[in-house]
């Protein structure tokens, strides 16, 4: 039975990767636009908004849209974007990633969950270089403080590698969370940006010129939040 479960999971993941590799440019654009809409929605609602103090100290942001991909084994998948703040203070282009196995919020019966992961150190984004990064396992992750809690939250939380923001209610700041994994989507990004480079080069290099107009709104908004 265990071998069968592993086989089914492997087939499901392989199918998802193949689907990503064949995704057209318009779908890539929609993914980036969805991630922009997610963080804008977060920041418009004080009950879930990320405080400016957190954003000012952020070294990277991951915006994720995760959903139930099917009924087989309850497999859950999704996508997101990662941006890092470079040493010169400028934000990188958004790089698409895949995500899965998210449980935060899904146990409430919903079909999807939107999250923002604020990465507070420069080392953690490099965990994606190896291909897969388990949030809350490979790097400590806790629920981040929200604007509505600005008078009470402990600033020591800002030393945590990953601060997680989700729409789930009742998750208090500092609570330890595990929210699934992120994986590299190099074939998607090569197709999207039309370059032969992978995630590390796209995040830390300067190989995409000019920056596509499709991703500028997200870049500009993140820069506005964390100049």
GROMACS elastic network, one bead per residue, 0.5 to 0.9 nm:
[ bonds ]
;  ai    aj funct       b0    kb
    1     4     6  0.50413   500
    1     5     6  0.62723   500
    1     6     6  0.87102   500
    2     5     6  0.51332   500
    2     6     6  0.62847   500
    2     7     6  0.86049   500
    3     6     6  0.51334   500
    3     7     6  0.61037   500
    3     8     6  0.86396   500
    4     7     6  0.50157   500
    4     8     6  0.61515   500
    4     9     6  0.85703   500
    5     8     6  0.51631   500
    5     9     6  0.61565   500
    5    10     6  0.85224   500
    5    73     6  0.80033   500
    6     9     6  0.51276   500
    6    10     6  0.60581   500
    6    11     6  0.85940   500
    7    10     6  0.50416   500
    7    11     6  0.61351   500
    7    12     6  0.85487   500
    8    11     6  0.51043   500
    8    12     6  0.60693   500
    8    13     6  0.85516   500
    8    72     6  0.81933   500
    8    73     6  0.83585   500
    9    12     6  0.50834   500
    9    13     6  0.61138   500
    9    14     6  0.85071   500
    9    72     6  0.87699   500
    9    73     6  0.80260   500
    9    75     6  0.76825   500
   10    13     6  0.51933   500
   10    14     6  0.60530   500
   10    15     6  0.85402   500
   11    14     6  0.50701   500
   11    15     6  0.60785   500
   11    16     6  0.85761   500
   12    15     6  0.51741   500
   12    16     6  0.62486   500
   12    17     6  0.87428   500
   12    72     6  0.87713   500
   12    75     6  0.80257   500
   13    16     6  0.50617   500
   13    17     6  0.62608   500
   13    18     6  0.86818   500
   13    77     6  0.88076   500
   14    17     6  0.51188   500
   14    18     6  0.61940   500
   14    19     6  0.85714   500
   15    18     6  0.51203   500
   15    19     6  0.61188   500
   15    20     6  0.86067   500
   16    19     6  0.50850   500
   16    20     6  0.62116   500
   16    21     6  0.86902   500
   16    77     6  0.84287   500
   17    20     6  0.50169   500
   17    21     6  0.61890   500
   17    22     6  0.87434   500
   17    98     6  0.87477   500
   17   185     6  0.82165   500
   18    21     6  0.50513   500
   18    22     6  0.64058   500
   18    23     6  0.86969   500
   19    22     6  0.52575   500
   19    23     6  0.61785   500
   20    23     6  0.50638   500
   20    24     6  0.86996   500
   20    98     6  0.88682   500
   20   185     6  0.80499   500
   20   187     6  0.79809   500
   20   188     6  0.64382   500
   21    24     6  0.85555   500
   21   185     6  0.84649   500
   21   186     6  0.89687   500
   21   187     6  0.58114   500
   21   188     6  0.57430   500
   21   191     6  0.82352   500
   22   188     6  0.82757   500
   23    26     6  0.82760   500
   23    27     6  0.63463   500
   23    28     6  0.72396   500
   23   188     6  0.76195   500
   23   191     6  0.89273   500
   24    27     6  0.55193   500
   24    28     6  0.67163   500
   24   191     6  0.84094   500
   24   192     6  0.84216   500
   25    28     6  0.50894   500
   25    29     6  0.63663   500
   25    30     6  0.87521   500
   25   191     6  0.74921   500
   25   192     6  0.60630   500
   26    29     6  0.50666   500
   26    30     6  0.62810   500
   26    31     6  0.87623   500
   27    31     6  0.62826   500
   27    32     6  0.88122   500
   28    31     6  0.51216   500
   28    32     6  0.64839   500
   28    33     6  0.86775   500
   28    96     6  0.82854   500
   28   188     6  0.78706   500
   28   189     6  0.87159   500
   28   192     6  0.65548   500
   29    32     6  0.52579   500
   29    33     6  0.61549   500
   29    34     6  0.85479   500
   29   192     6  0.82516   500
   29   214     6  0.63870   500
   29   215     6  0.77139   500
   30    34     6  0.59563   500
   30    35     6  0.85970   500
   31    34     6  0.50599   500
   31    35     6  0.63173   500
   31    36     6  0.87102   500
   31    65     6  0.87296   500
   31    79     6  0.75576   500
   31    80     6  0.72833   500
   31    81     6  0.82777   500
   31    96     6  0.82321   500
   32    35     6  0.51529   500
   32    36     6  0.63119   500
   32    37     6  0.86964   500
   32    80     6  0.77187   500
   32    81     6  0.69671   500
   32    94     6  0.77969   500
   32    95     6  0.89317   500
   32    96     6  0.78130   500
   32   214     6  0.79756   500
   32   215     6  0.67354   500
   32   218     6  0.75238   500
   33    36     6  0.50388   500
   33    37     6  0.61983   500
   33    38     6  0.86431   500
   33   214     6  0.80732   500
   33   215     6  0.77910   500
   33   217     6  0.83285   500
   33   218     6  0.74302   500
   34    37     6  0.50057   500
   34    38     6  0.61715   500
   34    39     6  0.89010   500
   34    65     6  0.79553   500
   34    80     6  0.88245   500
   35    38     6  0.50030   500
   35    39     6  0.64873   500
   35    40     6  0.86225   500
   35    63     6  0.57335   500
   35    64     6  0.67496   500
   35    65     6  0.71783   500
   35    80     6  0.66210   500
   35    81     6  0.68851   500
   35   114     6  0.88168   500
   35   218     6  0.79089   500
   36    39     6  0.55143   500
   36    40     6  0.62079   500
   36    41     6  0.85939   500
   36    63     6  0.80956   500
   36   217     6  0.76012   500
   36   218     6  0.52320   500
   36   219     6  0.87933   500
   36   221     6  0.79863   500
   36   222     6  0.88166   500
   37    40     6  0.51141   500
   37    41     6  0.60303   500
   37    42     6  0.86147   500
   37   218     6  0.86781   500
   38    41     6  0.51609   500
   38    42     6  0.62784   500
   38    43     6  0.87923   500
   38    63     6  0.73737   500
   38    64     6  0.82528   500
   38    65     6  0.80963   500
   38   114     6  0.68525   500
   38   115     6  0.79029   500
   38   116     6  0.82351   500
   39    43     6  0.62204   500
   39    44     6  0.86253   500
   39    49     6  0.87198   500
   39    63     6  0.70769   500
   39   115     6  0.84418   500
   39   116     6  0.71010   500
   39   222     6  0.87662   500
   40    43     6  0.52178   500
   40    44     6  0.62208   500
   40    45     6  0.89916   500
   40   221     6  0.82452   500
   41    44     6  0.51886   500
   41    45     6  0.67018   500
   41    49     6  0.83924   500
   42    45     6  0.56443   500
   42    46     6  0.78784   500
   42    47     6  0.85460   500
   42    48     6  0.57844   500
   42    49     6  0.50030   500
   42    50     6  0.73875   500
   42   115     6  0.89286   500
   42   116     6  0.85296   500
   42   165     6  0.86402   500
   42   166     6  0.85836   500
   42   167     6  0.82116   500
   43    46     6  0.68726   500
   43    48     6  0.72707   500
   43    50     6  0.64531   500
   43    51     6  0.86859   500
   43   147     6  0.89889   500
   44    48     6  0.84924   500
   44    49     6  0.67828   500
   45    48     6  0.57802   500
   45    49     6  0.56045   500
   45   147     6  0.88634   500
   46    50     6  0.80824   500
   46    51     6  0.89626   500
   46   146     6  0.72641   500
   46   147     6  0.54917   500
   46   148     6  0.55427   500
   47   146     6  0.66615   500
   47   147     6  0.67415   500
   47   148     6  0.54378   500
   47   149     6  0.83201   500
   47   167     6  0.88799   500
   48   145     6  0.87489   500
   48   146     6  0.57270   500
   48   147     6  0.71052   500
   48   148     6  0.76140   500
   48   165     6  0.71687   500
   48   166     6  0.72158   500
   48   167     6  0.64779   500
   48   168     6  0.88381   500
   48   169     6  0.88374   500
   49   145     6  0.87586   500
   49   146     6  0.54810   500
   49   147     6  0.54813   500
   49   148     6  0.77106   500
   49   165     6  0.81747   500
   50    53     6  0.84335   500
   50    54     6  0.67909   500
   50    55     6  0.70370   500
   50   116     6  0.89624   500
   50   118     6  0.89784   500
   50   144     6  0.77757   500
   50   145     6  0.70919   500
   50   146     6  0.51547   500
   50   147     6  0.58489   500
   50   165     6  0.75118   500
   51    54     6  0.54108   500
   51    55     6  0.65663   500
   51    56     6  0.87727   500
   51   145     6  0.73204   500
   51   146     6  0.58209   500
   51   148     6  0.85997   500
   51   149     6  0.89478   500
   51   150     6  0.73198   500
   52    56     6  0.59275   500
   52    57     6  0.86413   500
   52   147     6  0.81880   500
   52   225     6  0.70692   500
   52   226     6  0.75457   500
   53    56     6  0.51927   500
   53    57     6  0.65570   500
   53    58     6  0.88128   500
   54    57     6  0.54264   500
   54    58     6  0.62410   500
   54   118     6  0.79234   500
   54   120     6  0.83159   500
   54   144     6  0.86595   500
   54   145     6  0.83909   500
   54   158     6  0.69768   500
   54   163     6  0.88645   500
   54   226     6  0.89993   500
   55    58     6  0.50088   500
   55    59     6  0.85761   500
   55    61     6  0.88718   500
   55   118     6  0.75239   500
   55   120     6  0.89878   500
   55   222     6  0.89798   500
   55   225     6  0.66305   500
   55   226     6  0.54866   500
   56    59     6  0.86798   500
   56   225     6  0.75487   500
   56   227     6  0.72590   500
   57   120     6  0.66222   500
   57   121     6  0.87904   500
   57   158     6  0.81347   500
   57   226     6  0.79531   500
   58    61     6  0.71957   500
   58    84     6  0.85606   500
   58    85     6  0.76296   500
   58   118     6  0.61751   500
   58   119     6  0.58450   500
   58   121     6  0.73679   500
   58   226     6  0.77283   500
   59    83     6  0.86452   500
   59    84     6  0.58323   500
   59    85     6  0.51771   500
   59    86     6  0.79471   500
   59   118     6  0.77256   500
   59   119     6  0.56969   500
   59   120     6  0.52757   500
   59   121     6  0.56457   500
   59   122     6  0.58266   500
   59   125     6  0.86524   500
   60    82     6  0.70389   500
   60    83     6  0.54941   500
   60    85     6  0.57874   500
   60    91     6  0.84648   500
   60   117     6  0.83038   500
   60   118     6  0.61982   500
   60   120     6  0.69441   500
   60   121     6  0.78449   500
   60   122     6  0.77331   500
   60   124     6  0.88072   500
   60   125     6  0.71741   500
   61    81     6  0.80062   500
   61    82     6  0.56066   500
   61    83     6  0.53625   500
   61    84     6  0.64585   500
   61    85     6  0.85860   500
   61   116     6  0.70324   500
   61   117     6  0.57884   500
   61   119     6  0.59427   500
   61   120     6  0.89048   500
   61   222     6  0.87794   500
   62    80     6  0.67300   500
   62    81     6  0.55491   500
   62    83     6  0.66105   500
   62    84     6  0.88275   500
   62    97     6  0.89520   500
   62   115     6  0.81546   500
   62   116     6  0.56901   500
   62   118     6  0.65780   500
   62   119     6  0.77920   500
   63    79     6  0.85793   500
   63    80     6  0.53154   500
   63    81     6  0.54438   500
   63    82     6  0.66522   500
   63    83     6  0.88964   500
   63   114     6  0.76732   500
   63   115     6  0.59876   500
   63   117     6  0.63718   500
   63   118     6  0.87078   500
   64    78     6  0.73215   500
   64    79     6  0.58522   500
   64    81     6  0.66638   500
   64    82     6  0.87609   500
   64    97     6  0.86825   500
   64    98     6  0.86230   500
   64    99     6  0.74718   500
   64   113     6  0.82038   500
   64   114     6  0.57437   500
   64   115     6  0.52363   500
   64   116     6  0.62334   500
   64   117     6  0.79565   500
   65    77     6  0.87474   500
   65    78     6  0.56672   500
   65    79     6  0.55985   500
   65    80     6  0.58768   500
   65    99     6  0.82229   500
   65   112     6  0.72932   500
   65   113     6  0.61951   500
   65   115     6  0.66929   500
   66    69     6  0.89372   500
   66    76     6  0.72436   500
   66    77     6  0.56746   500
   66    79     6  0.63370   500
   66    80     6  0.81155   500
   66    99     6  0.68451   500
   66   100     6  0.68256   500
   66   101     6  0.84660   500
   66   102     6  0.68140   500
   66   111     6  0.86659   500
   66   112     6  0.55744   500
   66   113     6  0.53817   500
   66   114     6  0.62822   500
   66   115     6  0.81393   500
   67    76     6  0.58007   500
   67    77     6  0.56011   500
   67    78     6  0.56298   500
   67    79     6  0.89038   500
   67   100     6  0.81904   500
   67   102     6  0.80778   500
   67   106     6  0.82083   500
   67   110     6  0.87573   500
   67   111     6  0.57344   500
   67   113     6  0.63532   500
   67   114     6  0.86727   500
   68    71     6  0.77788   500
   68    74     6  0.70903   500
   68    75     6  0.64695   500
   68    77     6  0.61396   500
   68    78     6  0.80074   500
   68   101     6  0.89308   500
   68   106     6  0.85247   500
   68   110     6  0.89783   500
   68   111     6  0.57748   500
   68   112     6  0.65018   500
   69    72     6  0.86356   500
   69    74     6  0.78031   500
   69    75     6  0.60604   500
   69    76     6  0.51771   500
   69    77     6  0.57004   500
   69    78     6  0.78858   500
   70    73     6  0.80610   500
   70    74     6  0.63671   500
   70    75     6  0.61692   500
   70    76     6  0.72590   500
   71    75     6  0.68538   500
   72    75     6  0.62008   500
   73    76     6  0.89106   500
   74   101     6  0.89865   500
   75   100     6  0.79669   500
   75   101     6  0.67652   500
   76    99     6  0.85107   500
   76   100     6  0.53863   500
   76   102     6  0.66123   500
   76   103     6  0.85617   500
   77    98     6  0.75602   500
   77    99     6  0.56119   500
   77   101     6  0.62195   500
   77   102     6  0.74980   500
   78    97     6  0.88048   500
   78    98     6  0.59259   500
   78   100     6  0.57844   500
   78   101     6  0.88128   500
   78   102     6  0.87881   500
   78   112     6  0.89338   500
   79    96     6  0.72026   500
   79    97     6  0.57280   500
   79    99     6  0.51844   500
   79   100     6  0.79828   500
   79   182     6  0.83764   500
   80    95     6  0.82977   500
   80    96     6  0.57600   500
   80    97     6  0.52673   500
   80    98     6  0.61789   500
   80    99     6  0.69960   500
   80   182     6  0.85267   500
   81    94     6  0.56340   500
   81    95     6  0.52592   500
   81    97     6  0.56741   500
   81    98     6  0.84141   500
   82    92     6  0.87597   500
   82    93     6  0.84054   500
   82    94     6  0.55243   500
   82    95     6  0.52927   500
   82    96     6  0.65057   500
   82    97     6  0.70478   500
   82   125     6  0.86485   500
   82   203     6  0.83086   500
   83    91     6  0.65532   500
   83    92     6  0.54333   500
   83    93     6  0.62241   500
   83    95     6  0.65091   500
   83   203     6  0.68425   500
   83   219     6  0.85161   500
   83   222     6  0.89274   500
   84    90     6  0.84996   500
   84    91     6  0.57635   500
   84    92     6  0.54667   500
   84    93     6  0.81317   500
   84    94     6  0.82784   500
   84   119     6  0.87844   500
   84   122     6  0.85014   500
   84   125     6  0.77474   500
   84   203     6  0.64907   500
   84   204     6  0.77409   500
   85    88     6  0.79778   500
   85    89     6  0.59244   500
   85    90     6  0.56832   500
   85    92     6  0.62340   500
   85   122     6  0.86636   500
   85   203     6  0.89116   500
   85   204     6  0.88140   500
   86    89     6  0.53491   500
   86    90     6  0.54785   500
   86    91     6  0.59905   500
   86    92     6  0.67293   500
   86   203     6  0.84488   500
   86   204     6  0.68057   500
   87    90     6  0.74379   500
   88    91     6  0.87529   500
   89   227     6  0.75714   500
   90   223     6  0.76869   500
   90   227     6  0.76764   500
   91    94     6  0.86538   500
   91   203     6  0.89038   500
   91   219     6  0.70872   500
   91   222     6  0.77809   500
   91   223     6  0.67099   500
   91   226     6  0.88868   500
   91   227     6  0.85416   500
   92    95     6  0.84082   500
   92   202     6  0.78245   500
   92   203     6  0.56050   500
   92   204     6  0.69983   500
   92   205     6  0.83347   500
   92   206     6  0.84709   500
   92   219     6  0.77750   500
   93   202     6  0.72560   500
   93   203     6  0.65993   500
   93   208     6  0.83459   500
   93   211     6  0.76559   500
   93   215     6  0.73985   500
   93   216     6  0.83421   500
   93   218     6  0.89537   500
   93   219     6  0.67524   500
   94   202     6  0.85693   500
   94   203     6  0.76745   500
   94   215     6  0.70569   500
   94   218     6  0.78661   500
   94   219     6  0.72397   500
   95   185     6  0.84925   500
   95   186     6  0.89667   500
   95   189     6  0.65922   500
   95   199     6  0.68496   500
   95   202     6  0.70937   500
   95   203     6  0.69366   500
   96   184     6  0.77210   500
   96   185     6  0.63322   500
   96   186     6  0.81723   500
   96   188     6  0.71253   500
   96   189     6  0.62268   500
   96   192     6  0.89525   500
   96   199     6  0.85378   500
   97   182     6  0.65337   500
   97   183     6  0.58100   500
   97   184     6  0.51995   500
   97   185     6  0.50602   500
   97   186     6  0.81447   500
   97   188     6  0.84041   500
   97   189     6  0.85377   500
   97   199     6  0.88959   500
   98   181     6  0.83780   500
   98   182     6  0.56803   500
   98   183     6  0.51980   500
   98   184     6  0.64268   500
   98   185     6  0.61476   500
   99   102     6  0.77890   500
   99   180     6  0.72641   500
   99   181     6  0.55460   500
   99   183     6  0.61478   500
   99   184     6  0.89244   500
  100   179     6  0.85966   500
  100   180     6  0.57448   500
  100   181     6  0.55980   500
  100   182     6  0.67763   500
  100   183     6  0.85443   500
  101   179     6  0.73130   500
  101   181     6  0.66403   500
  102   105     6  0.82971   500
  102   106     6  0.73722   500
  102   113     6  0.81471   500
  102   178     6  0.79925   500
  102   181     6  0.73531   500
  103   106     6  0.52542   500
  103   107     6  0.62475   500
  103   113     6  0.86711   500
  103   178     6  0.77348   500
  103   179     6  0.58235   500
  103   180     6  0.69317   500
  104   107     6  0.69877   500
  104   108     6  0.87451   500
  104   113     6  0.73947   500
  104   115     6  0.88634   500
  104   166     6  0.76030   500
  104   168     6  0.72646   500
  104   177     6  0.79067   500
  104   178     6  0.75856   500
  104   179     6  0.57467   500
  104   180     6  0.85310   500
  105   108     6  0.56652   500
  105   109     6  0.78968   500
  105   110     6  0.71814   500
  105   112     6  0.79896   500
  105   113     6  0.61739   500
  105   114     6  0.88883   500
  105   166     6  0.77134   500
  105   167     6  0.74426   500
  105   168     6  0.53436   500
  105   169     6  0.85412   500
  106   109     6  0.57064   500
  106   110     6  0.53142   500
  106   111     6  0.65631   500
  106   112     6  0.64812   500
  106   113     6  0.65071   500
  106   168     6  0.89777   500
  107   110     6  0.72478   500
  108   168     6  0.87733   500
  109   112     6  0.89646   500
  110   113     6  0.74815   500
  113   166     6  0.74348   500
  113   167     6  0.74187   500
  113   168     6  0.84425   500
  114   165     6  0.85936   500
  114   166     6  0.62018   500
  114   167     6  0.69385   500
  115   164     6  0.70732   500
  115   165     6  0.54869   500
  115   167     6  0.72353   500
  116   163     6  0.83099   500
  116   164     6  0.60952   500
  116   165     6  0.50609   500
  116   166     6  0.66248   500
  117   141     6  0.88616   500
  117   144     6  0.88152   500
  117   162     6  0.63331   500
  117   163     6  0.57408   500
  117   165     6  0.61989   500
  117   166     6  0.87234   500
  118   144     6  0.82829   500
  118   161     6  0.82764   500
  118   162     6  0.56659   500
  118   163     6  0.50403   500
  118   164     6  0.63992   500
  118   165     6  0.78795   500
  119   122     6  0.79095   500
  119   124     6  0.70630   500
  119   125     6  0.75771   500
  119   160     6  0.83371   500
  119   161     6  0.56921   500
  119   163     6  0.64221   500
  119   164     6  0.87247   500
  120   124     6  0.81620   500
  120   158     6  0.68636   500
  120   159     6  0.69157   500
  120   160     6  0.66967   500
  120   161     6  0.50588   500
  120   162     6  0.60666   500
  120   163     6  0.75067   500
  121   124     6  0.61642   500
  121   125     6  0.81612   500
  121   159     6  0.81348   500
  121   160     6  0.82253   500
  121   161     6  0.57456   500
  121   162     6  0.81693   500
  122   125     6  0.66520   500
  122   126     6  0.79187   500
  122   161     6  0.89217   500
  123   126     6  0.57175   500
  123   127     6  0.75141   500
  123   161     6  0.87021   500
  124   127     6  0.55897   500
  124   128     6  0.80891   500
  124   138     6  0.86965   500
  124   139     6  0.69589   500
  124   161     6  0.68321   500
  124   162     6  0.82029   500
  125   128     6  0.59399   500
  125   129     6  0.78776   500
  125   133     6  0.87240   500
  126   129     6  0.52446   500
  126   130     6  0.78158   500
  126   200     6  0.78196   500
  127   130     6  0.59843   500
  127   131     6  0.76135   500
  127   132     6  0.72306   500
  127   133     6  0.57854   500
  127   134     6  0.89079   500
  127   138     6  0.78810   500
  127   139     6  0.87336   500
  128   131     6  0.51263   500
  128   132     6  0.55392   500
  128   133     6  0.55035   500
  128   182     6  0.74737   500
  128   183     6  0.65802   500
  128   184     6  0.64794   500
  128   199     6  0.82239   500
  128   200     6  0.84377   500
  129   132     6  0.77264   500
  129   133     6  0.87288   500
  129   184     6  0.77019   500
  129   199     6  0.73801   500
  129   200     6  0.65752   500
  130   133     6  0.78447   500
  130   183     6  0.87956   500
  130   184     6  0.84903   500
  131   182     6  0.82371   500
  131   183     6  0.54046   500
  131   184     6  0.53286   500
  131   185     6  0.86730   500
  132   181     6  0.67152   500
  132   182     6  0.57048   500
  132   184     6  0.67578   500
  133   137     6  0.83038   500
  133   138     6  0.64202   500
  133   139     6  0.83061   500
  133   180     6  0.85806   500
  133   181     6  0.54188   500
  133   182     6  0.51969   500
  133   183     6  0.63498   500
  133   184     6  0.89365   500
  134   137     6  0.53649   500
  134   138     6  0.53493   500
  134   139     6  0.73760   500
  134   178     6  0.80096   500
  134   179     6  0.78952   500
  134   180     6  0.58699   500
  134   182     6  0.64994   500
  134   183     6  0.88032   500
  135   138     6  0.61769   500
  135   139     6  0.60286   500
  135   140     6  0.71783   500
  135   141     6  0.64072   500
  135   162     6  0.78470   500
  135   177     6  0.82432   500
  135   178     6  0.58190   500
  135   179     6  0.58262   500
  135   180     6  0.58372   500
  135   181     6  0.56654   500
  135   182     6  0.76108   500
  136   139     6  0.53570   500
  136   142     6  0.76046   500
  136   162     6  0.79607   500
  136   176     6  0.76095   500
  136   177     6  0.60018   500
  136   179     6  0.67844   500
  136   180     6  0.78809   500
  136   181     6  0.88735   500
  137   140     6  0.63358   500
  137   141     6  0.79374   500
  137   178     6  0.70024   500
  137   180     6  0.89116   500
  139   160     6  0.88143   500
  139   161     6  0.63817   500
  139   162     6  0.70968   500
  140   160     6  0.66114   500
  140   161     6  0.58938   500
  140   162     6  0.62912   500
  140   163     6  0.87714   500
  140   176     6  0.78643   500
  140   177     6  0.83689   500
  140   178     6  0.86723   500
  141   144     6  0.87644   500
  141   160     6  0.67963   500
  141   161     6  0.64590   500
  141   163     6  0.57903   500
  141   164     6  0.66545   500
  141   174     6  0.87746   500
  141   175     6  0.85600   500
  141   176     6  0.60780   500
  141   177     6  0.58168   500
  141   178     6  0.68824   500
  141   179     6  0.85837   500
  142   157     6  0.82546   500
  142   160     6  0.73317   500
  142   161     6  0.86192   500
  142   162     6  0.65428   500
  142   163     6  0.53231   500
  142   164     6  0.58989   500
  142   165     6  0.89063   500
  142   173     6  0.73033   500
  142   174     6  0.52121   500
  142   175     6  0.52485   500
  142   177     6  0.52934   500
  142   178     6  0.81694   500
  143   162     6  0.84833   500
  143   163     6  0.55936   500
  143   165     6  0.61757   500
  143   166     6  0.81930   500
  143   171     6  0.68892   500
  143   172     6  0.66500   500
  143   174     6  0.51899   500
  143   175     6  0.53142   500
  143   176     6  0.65046   500
  143   177     6  0.66370   500
  144   157     6  0.75180   500
  144   158     6  0.84540   500
  144   162     6  0.82813   500
  144   164     6  0.52541   500
  144   165     6  0.58766   500
  144   172     6  0.80971   500
  144   173     6  0.51838   500
  144   174     6  0.63395   500
  144   175     6  0.82663   500
  145   148     6  0.82776   500
  145   149     6  0.63222   500
  145   150     6  0.72592   500
  145   153     6  0.62252   500
  145   154     6  0.83308   500
  145   157     6  0.80004   500
  145   163     6  0.80944   500
  145   164     6  0.88249   500
  145   165     6  0.82261   500
  145   172     6  0.77583   500
  145   174     6  0.73987   500
  146   149     6  0.52923   500
  146   150     6  0.65682   500
  146   153     6  0.84034   500
  146   165     6  0.81775   500
  146   173     6  0.76321   500
  147   150     6  0.52172   500
  147   151     6  0.86931   500
  148   151     6  0.79263   500
  149   152     6  0.55662   500
  149   153     6  0.60147   500
  149   173     6  0.84059   500
  150   153     6  0.58566   500
  150   154     6  0.89263   500
  153   156     6  0.87211   500
  153   157     6  0.80523   500
  153   173     6  0.71308   500
  153   174     6  0.87051   500
  154   157     6  0.59475   500
  154   158     6  0.83128   500
  154   173     6  0.86647   500
  154   174     6  0.85967   500
  155   158     6  0.57282   500
  155   159     6  0.80889   500
  156   159     6  0.57475   500
  156   160     6  0.78764   500
  157   160     6  0.56319   500
  157   163     6  0.81328   500
  157   173     6  0.83064   500
  157   174     6  0.66490   500
  158   161     6  0.79206   500
  158   162     6  0.87264   500
  158   163     6  0.78387   500
  159   162     6  0.87489   500
  160   163     6  0.67875   500
  163   174     6  0.85483   500
  164   177     6  0.78859   500
  164   179     6  0.85072   500
  165   168     6  0.85371   500
  166   169     6  0.82782   500
  166   171     6  0.87213   500
  168   171     6  0.65848   500
  169   172     6  0.85373   500
  171   174     6  0.86875   500
  171   175     6  0.69117   500
  172   175     6  0.58738   500
  173   176     6  0.88563   500
  174   177     6  0.88996   500
  178   181     6  0.88005   500
  184   187     6  0.87984   500
  184   198     6  0.86006   500
  184   199     6  0.68865   500
  185   188     6  0.54069   500
  185   189     6  0.64459   500
  185   190     6  0.88032   500
  185   198     6  0.83955   500
  185   199     6  0.77540   500
  186   189     6  0.51823   500
  186   190     6  0.60862   500
  186   191     6  0.85561   500
  186   197     6  0.78749   500
  186   198     6  0.52232   500
  186   199     6  0.61913   500
  187   190     6  0.52048   500
  187   191     6  0.62217   500
  187   192     6  0.85226   500
  187   198     6  0.80115   500
  188   191     6  0.52491   500
  188   192     6  0.59984   500
  188   193     6  0.86142   500
  189   193     6  0.58954   500
  189   194     6  0.77970   500
  189   195     6  0.80855   500
  189   196     6  0.89365   500
  189   197     6  0.81580   500
  189   198     6  0.72051   500
  189   199     6  0.76691   500
  189   202     6  0.85755   500
  190   193     6  0.54970   500
  190   194     6  0.53622   500
  190   195     6  0.51828   500
  190   196     6  0.56771   500
  190   197     6  0.63421   500
  190   198     6  0.69220   500
  191   194     6  0.51291   500
  191   195     6  0.72460   500
  191   196     6  0.85861   500
  192   195     6  0.81831   500
  193   196     6  0.87299   500
  193   208     6  0.71437   500
  193   211     6  0.86987   500
  193   212     6  0.77217   500
  194   197     6  0.88923   500
  194   208     6  0.86368   500
  195   198     6  0.85578   500
  195   207     6  0.80020   500
  195   208     6  0.74850   500
  197   200     6  0.81039   500
  197   201     6  0.59496   500
  197   202     6  0.64408   500
  197   207     6  0.80946   500
  198   201     6  0.56925   500
  198   202     6  0.61222   500
  198   203     6  0.86626   500
  199   202     6  0.51189   500
  199   203     6  0.60064   500
  199   204     6  0.84657   500
  200   203     6  0.53113   500
  200   204     6  0.59973   500
  200   205     6  0.76059   500
  201   204     6  0.53863   500
  201   206     6  0.77661   500
  201   207     6  0.75384   500
  202   205     6  0.54657   500
  202   206     6  0.70390   500
  202   207     6  0.67668   500
  202   208     6  0.75267   500
  203   206     6  0.81544   500
  205   208     6  0.83613   500
  206   209     6  0.75279   500
  208   211     6  0.58238   500
  208   212     6  0.82357   500
  209   212     6  0.78635   500
  210   213     6  0.85898   500
  211   214     6  0.84695   500
  211   215     6  0.75028   500
  211   216     6  0.72880   500
  212   215     6  0.59309   500
  212   216     6  0.68257   500
  213   216     6  0.51898   500
  213   217     6  0.77458   500
  214   217     6  0.71672   500
  214   218     6  0.85460   500
  215   218     6  0.56641   500
  215   219     6  0.63868   500
  215   220     6  0.87191   500
  216   220     6  0.58698   500
  216   221     6  0.84351   500
  217   220     6  0.51383   500
  217   221     6  0.61071   500
  217   222     6  0.86361   500
  218   221     6  0.51756   500
  218   222     6  0.61855   500
  218   223     6  0.85236   500
  219   222     6  0.52773   500
  219   223     6  0.61020   500
  219   224     6  0.85448   500
  220   223     6  0.50612   500
  220   224     6  0.61075   500
  220   225     6  0.87119   500
  221   225     6  0.62940   500
  221   226     6  0.86324   500
  222   225     6  0.50268   500
  222   226     6  0.60507   500
  222   227     6  0.78241   500
  223   226     6  0.50379   500
  224   227     6  0.56324   500
